Amino acid sequence: MDELQSYLDIAELAGKFLKGEISSEEWTRLDAWVTQDHRNRILWENLTRESYVQQQLDGFKEGDPGIAWQKLLSAIRSAPEDAVPGEPEPAAAERTTPPRRPMLALARYAAAAAILAAIAIFAYRREAPHPAPAPIAAKTLDDIHPGAAKAQLVLGNGRVLALGGNKKDTIREDDGSQAATTKTELKYANAGANLNENAEFNSMITPRGGEYELVLSDGTKVWLNAASSIRYPTRFTGRERKVWLEGEAYLEVARDAAHPFIIETPRTEVTVLGTCFNIKSYKDEPYERTSLVDGSVKVGTVVLQSGMQATVTTGQKIESGDADLEEALAWRNGLFVFEHEPLESICRKLSRWYNVDFRFEDPKYKSLRFTGRVKRDDHITGLLRMLESTYRVTFEQSGLTLTVKGQ
């Protein structure tokens, strides 16, 4: 029996079960398939949940069934490690008659069976012989590496220092302030009576393929993502603590109710007293987003509480709502997390981290959406192959430029 027919047979059996029309013999066959592999079990458990079925139906109605397939793949890949393939659940292995199931509308069961059949066909297409894309050869990408801890520090007097080496050092500035450097961090300390009246203003700049940590003189911690910059005083004076940010950073602001902490970005101003949050403000992004982990911040005139986010568009309109903290903080947790994300947006993130450029052979590929979860320290080859495995796009390299083509 060929693979396609096998998938369709399973879909038919599933449909019969969902309609309450399956025989004991047919149930035995279906149950054997479910317990054969932990991925089958995950798929089956999902498809017997009405909420999941409706979600999948909505995905197919959107006109892009590939999206539903990618989400299913993501769920299967994130299965618990203790779900051992080929190890049946005892209760399922001993069952010889189909479990009783409450009868619902016949149309709902038919829809569920149709979804299973569609997913099975996508599975077949993925596994069956297919014109293979021109694979990204690992040796051609040896010069493309994940990002690392590196940055430039521009002092107030114009002097430029490279940060990120293994050597520990102490930086003494013209105003008397001092900062200690390590491989990953620049940390300021109060120099006491030796300080001049006016503080110096420095800038930390991370290149594409770089990230770095900064501890300001008040104890505020800043994690600067790739292709970002922050301008700050060596110490804070006056009634407010103000810095200027472009790009992306995660901050843990030291609490000081008498001296609010203010971040000025190209699009807005964020005011905090003491809190943890992520702010993303790249010029090449269509929006700026502040995602609040804990505490309270004010974005423009909008006040956010823990677990909320504010999005500022190019027209300065501010929208607030629940934050997707997993996605917002993914970079701090060493991950790329994509949830139904356009390829153009994904490529911008990869460009900053791997220091490569992307070119689209046809603009239509920019709007293709993908879902996935990948470690940031992985080589780019594996990530590109994962995208290519969907049989929707392929990548062609020329130096540090990757061209996105269709399959």
N, C-alpha and C positions, 0 to 999 in steps of 0.2 A: 504494500500500500504506500503510495507516495505521500510526501509530507503535507502537501496542500490538502489532500483528502482526509488525512489524519486530523488536521486542525479543524476542518469543517465537521467531521464526525463528532469531535469533542464539543463544538459549538451546538450541534443538534441535540446532543445528550443534555447539555446545560440548559438549553431551552425547554426540553421536556421536564427536567427537574423543576425549573422555575415555574412551570405551568401545572405541576403536580401530576404529570402524566408518565413519569418514568417507571419502567419495570424494575424488578429486583436484579435481573441480569444486566440491564443497562446501567443501573446504579453501580454495580460491581465494577464495570468498565470505567465509569466516570470516577469513582472513588479511587481506583488504582492510579489513574492519571493525576488526581489531586495530591495523593501521598507519594508520588514518584519523586518529586523534586520540591524543595522549599519554595522555589519561585512559582511553581504551579499553585501551591497552597496559598501564597500571597495573592495571586491573581484571582483565585477562586473566592477567597474571603472578601476581597474587594467587590467582586461582581455579585455577591449575594447580599451586599449592603445597598439598600435602595438609594441612599444619599449619593453614594459613589456612582451608581448607575446613572442617576439623573445628571450628575456632573459630567460624565462621559458623553451622554446624549447632547448636552449643551455644547460640548467641545466639537462634536461632529456637525452640529447645526451651524457652527461658526464657519464651516466650509474648509477647515484645515484639520483633517483627521490625524495628520502627522503630529500635531501638538498633543493630542490625547495619547498617542503611542509614546511620545517622549516622556510625558508625565508618568505613565505606567512604568517605563524603564527606570526612571528615577526612584520610584517607590520600591521596585524590586532590588535595585542596587543598594538601597539603604536598609535592606533587611537585616535584622539582628544576626550577629555572628554565630549565635548558638542555634540558629535554624539550619540544621545540617541537611544538605541535599541527600535524598534517598533514604532518609530515616523517617518512616511513617509514624504518625501519632497512634498510640496504642488503641485508643477508642475507635479511630477511623479504620484501623487495620482489622478490627474484630467485627465491624459492622457488615451485615450481609443484606440488610434491607434499607431502603432509602429513608432518611429521617423525615418525620412529618413536618410540613411547612404550611403555615396559614395561607389560604388562597386570597390573592389580591386580583386586581383587574388584569384580564388576559393581555391587554395591550401592553401593560408594563412589563410582563414577562417576555412578550415577543420582542419588545425593544431591548431588553437585557440580552436576549439571545442574539439579536442582531449586532449589538455592541461586541459581544464575545467573538462572533464570527468575524467582524471587521478587524478586531485586534489580532485574531489568529492569522488573518490574511497578511496584516502588516508584519507579524512575526515571521511568517513564511517568506515574505519578500525580503526581510532583513537577513534570513539565514540561507535562502535559496541562491543559486548561482546568479550573479548580477554583474553587469559590466563594471569592473572595479575602477574606482577613481584613481587617478595618478597619485600614488601614495606619497606623502611627505617623507622623504628619505632622511633618516636620523642624521646621517653624516653631513647633510647639507644645512642642518640647523645647529651645528655645534657652536656657531658664533652667536647664538641667541640664548641668553641665560635668564633665569628668574632674577628678580631684584634682590638687593642686599642693603645692609646698613651703610649708607654714604650720603653726604651732604656737603654743601659749601656754607661757610659762615662769613658774612660780609660785615666787618666791624665798622663802627661809626667813622673811623678815620680813613675808610676806603680799603683797608687791608683785607685780603681774601685768604681764608684758611680752609684746607681740605679736612673734612671730618670722616671718620669711619675706619681708620687703620687700627691695628692691634695695639699701638702705642698709647699709653695713658699720658696725659699732659695737663698743664695748668695754663689757662689764658688770663693774662693780666691786662686790663683795659685802661685807657687813658683817664677814666673817671675814678679809678681805684678799685673797681669791682673785679671779682675773680670768678672764673668758671673752670670746672674740671671736665675733661673729656675722657670717654672710654670708646670702645669699638662701636657702641650703639647709642651713646647718650652724651648730651652736653648739659651740665648741671651748674646753676649759679648759686653763689653763696654770698651772704652779706659781709662786706669788708669793714663794717663798723665805722670808726672815726676817720679812716683813711679815704672815705668817699668824698668826691667833689660835690658841689651843690647841684649841678646839672647832670642828669643821667645820659649815657650814650644810647643811641638807637642802633640796634644790630638787625640783620636779616639772616635767617636760615633758609636755604634753598635746597630742596631735594630734586635731583634730575629724574628723568625717566629711568626706571630701573633702580630707584633708590628710596629709602625711608630712613627716618631718624627720630630719636626721642629728645625732648627738650624739657628741662625743669627750670621754671622761671624763679626769680628771686623770692617770690611770695610762697613758693612750694607748689604752684600749679604745674601739673604735668601735661605735656603736649606730645602726642604721637603724630608725626607728620607723614602722610602718605606720599607716594611717588608724584613727581611733577607738581610740587606744591611749594609755597613759600609763606613765611610768617615774619613780620616785622614787629619788634618788641623793644622795650627799654631794658637796660641792664638791671634796673630796679624801678619800682613804682613810686611816684611822688604825687602829691595832690589827692583829690577826693575820689578819683576813679583809676582803675587799672585797665589800660586799653592796649590792644594789639590789633594788627592788620593781617588778614589771612586771605590767601588765594589758593585754591586747590582743595585738599581734603585733610582733615585732622580730627583726632579724637582727643577730648580734653577732660581732665579731672581737675576742676577749679577749686583752689583752696578757699574755704569759707571765710568771708570777711564782710559782714553785713554793712559796715560803715564805708566800705570801698567796693562798689559794684565792679564786676569784671565785664568789659565790653569788647566784643570782637566786631571789627568793621570788615565787611566783605565788599566785593564789587557791586552787589545788589541790595544789601540790607545791613542792618546792625542788630547784633544779638547781645542782650544784656542778661547777666546771671549774677547770683550772689555766691553760690557754691553748689556745684552739680557735676554730673558726668553726662557727656553728650557727644555726638558726632556731627560734624558740619562738613558738607560737601559743596564746594563752590568753584568748580572748574569753569573757565570761560567757554570751553567747547561743549559744555553740557547745556541742554535747553532749560534747565532749572537749577536752583540752589535748594538744598534740603538740610534741615536741622532735625536730627533724631535724638530725642531725650531719653536717656536711660534712667536717671534718677534726679530728683530735685525739681526746680522750676526755672524756666528761662522765658524771656520775652523776645520774640522775633518781630522786629518792627513794632506794631501795636498789638500783636497777637501773643497771648500768654499760653505757654505749654506746660502741662503737668507730666509726670512720669509716664513713659510709654506712648507719648504722642510725638508727632512730627509736624513740621511746617515746611511747605514747599513754596518757593518764590519763583515765579516765572519771569521771563524777560520783560514783561509789561509791568513788573513790580506788584503783581497780584499775589496775595498770600493766602494759601489754603492750608487748613490744619485738619488732622485726623489721627487715627491710630498708626503707630510706627511699625514697620517691619524690621525689628531690631536684628534678626538673623541676617538679613541682607545688608542692612546698614553697617553692621559691625563685622561683617565677614572678613574684611581685609585685616582687621585687628586680630582676628582669630586664625589668620593664616589660610584663608579660603577665598575662592571665588564662588559665589552663590548666585545662580541665574534662575529666575522663576518667570517663565513665559516672557523672556526678555528679548527685545529686538537684537539682531546680529550686529547692527551698527553700534549699539550701546556696549555690547560685549567686546567688540573690537577696540573701542576707546579704552576700556579697562586694561585689555591685554597690551595695547600699545604703550600705556604708561608704565606698566610693570616690567614688560620684557624689552622695552626700548626698541620697538619695531613699528613700522608704518603699514597700514592696511589700505588697499585700493580695491574698489568694487568694479568688476567688469561691467556689471549692469546694476543700476540703482535699486532694482526690484529686490535684490538679495539683502538689502539693508533692513527690510521690514520682516524678514523671516525670524520667527521666534523660537527660542530654545530654553530648555530647563535642565539644570545640572548643578553639580557640586564638585569642585575640584580644588586640590591643595595648591596654594600659591607658589610653593617651592618646587612643584613638579616642573619637568621640562616641558616646553611649549609643544613639543612633538605629540605627546600623548593627548593633550587637549585638542589639538587640531584634528587628530585622527578620530577622536570622539565625535567631533562635529561632522567630519566626513562620513562617519558610519551611518548617519541618518539618510544618506544618499540624496541630499538636497544641495550641498555645496562641496567644493574642493578648493584647495589652496595651492598656489604656485609661488615659489620663492625666487626673488632676485635680490641678492644682497640682504639688506635689512628691510626689504619691502615684500609683503605678502599680498598677492592678488586673489581676491575671492571670486571664484567662478562657479557656475552651475554645473550640475551633473546630468 
